[in-house]
């Protein structure tokens, strides 16, 4: 469809174009990595004919040339077969829809690249002629989570629930653990570690190749949940060990084993088995390792140091919180001094601290009423730590430099250039960084930059929005969102993003597409590149509004902790405050405001309709949690404690407790093979609504996982959402009788 804009025919987005063909973002690379010697930058790039299939590319810094290294389709057909374990890993990592090469790793000498494809493991030798560069490694079957050792002598991987290693000198695979099978897993991260802790590995190489630390977990005591996965041509009954809130978790051990084999030795994790092993890190000397142990309550986190030879250990520090402790990946042990950098939210904001190796706090590296997002890199020669943060503007992400001596703790130096979102990947020595930059008018651009001042070294992918760009046909219909704030009932700032309809006329009143997530560890009102469906809805004549409520990410602990022990309360209050703000705008039709969310956002839709149907014309909930006792331990108990200790909180946080207030039209959609937010959440809601005689619309997706990841499912569900909004919101009778 085209629309006349100032005499020019501007093409409008379609749902088909969003999900088919080349990515509308352009040839934007992902998984950017610099070679150890800094002469190459490698990345994955989607194919021009398929935005979900990825190949391996490289940019040569010296020649300023970019070329394809590995064409995935030459090695594996487009319909590669993956094991259930690998499918589950990709679902946890939110890359279930990707095909081809989805990950890779550099060898320490910068001469080889390791990558999995179709269950096989390949080693690409950059020093060999291209037609002979690929080597297929003998892995005795499917290899999961493969990693080259730090000195490059071995490749380790997980196969059949055991840890294996290949000696690259002779190519032979050696089985390092032997009791894996049944309920016992070696070298793997358990379900909640992958899903909730952002830990996707279960083993860690020592810096000198002498040993591997590994997780051994036994899920025998985790309750078996029987569920059905309904596909187009069959129905599978799945027996999944699922640690629902208040139930048993896996029992975890931390072992050490040599890459050439031998008996594993185990670290004493204490007498209490009901704990979480959250992080493991080796010290630079390879003689010691650290591990972080969290109590089930998630209100205490211990950092312990272990002698790898004797297994003697001592506690370096403990973090405690009255609500919960957020995990991070910001621990760094320094090489130039017996010290480490540690991140903590103890001040109410996330900041960095320098500790001596005996556990003594030396000083704060960052301080003040602002958050760091993560520690990106440390240049020990210059004494600098690089972090990303939204210090200047909450919807942005910028790169800053801090002095390790603490003298700039309250006055970091901004390094990145350009307002918007900067995703930075630092080189090993932190002299340079790969910067992926985007703003609402600029698709993702990738450059190599100097760390000290953000100066441009080279463009990896300039991705200019010109006539060759896939988004070019839609440029003249493009809507740039606005950002602003409104107040919560406790006086805190709530940030919003607002798209006005294409061809906006301030004298008209428009329907609203209110899209949110609402849950912890997420930010939606971000000043980055296009959210294509929001853009689509703005081009269809909607005001598109997104508000980040209390409980969400990248703010103070006072902001996030407001949800503790009852979910769906302050989040709903804030979203209703946003709706009230919308209704006060002269360009909004207050009778035509609809809401949409997915996952936690789907939960928010059910709670908003149940608590505030009088404010909302209609709502869409995709894959909603409706009963928090059905969700996993680590996520749910972090905010609600266990059902045994907070029964009232679980009751008040559940949708079913509030359904008598649900009066507005509801569209419910859910994948019938969802192993994250179980389909039982929706069947419980269906039954409860039916018992009350409440009509609703329903769409289920055979074989659909949590993200409905196939292009066909994506197109179907978004057409469904758009059609529902048109019928129930846009074309609803307006009490104001004002034109669109």
Secondary structure, DSSP 4 states (H G I P E B T S, - for coil): -EEEETTEEEEPP-HHHHHSSS-TT-S--EEEEE-TTSSEEEEEEEETTEEEEEEEEEEETTTTEEEEEE-HHHHS-SS----HHHHHHHHHTT-TT-EE----EE-TTSSEEEEEETTEEEEEETTS-GGG-EEE---SS--EEEEE-TTSSEEEEEETTEEEEEETTTTEEEE-----BTTEEES---HHHHHHS----SEEE-TTSS-EEEEEEE-TTSPEEEEEEE-SS-EEEEEEE--BTTS---EEEEEEE-TT----EEE---S---EEEEEEEE-TTSSEEEEEEEETTSSEEEEEEEETTT--EEEEEEEE-SS-----S--EE-SSSSEEEEEE-TTSS-EEEEEETTS-EEEESS-SS--EEEEEEEETTTTEEEEEE-SS-TT-BEEEEEETTSTTTTSPEE---SSSEEEEEE-TTSSEEEEEEEETTEEEEEEEEETTT--EEEEEE----STTSTTGGGGGG----EEEEEE-TTS-EEEEEEEPPTT--TTS-EEEEEE---SSS---S---S--HHHHHHHHTTEEEEEE--TT-SSS-HHHHGGGTT-SSSHHHHHHHHHHHHHHTSTTEEEEEEEEEEETHHHHHHHHHHHHHGGG-SEEEEES----GGGSBHHHHHHHH--TTT-HHHHHHHSGGGGGGG--SEEEEEEETT-TTTTTHHHHHHHHHHHHTT---EEEEETT--TT--SHHHHHHHHHHHHHHHIIIIITSPPTT----
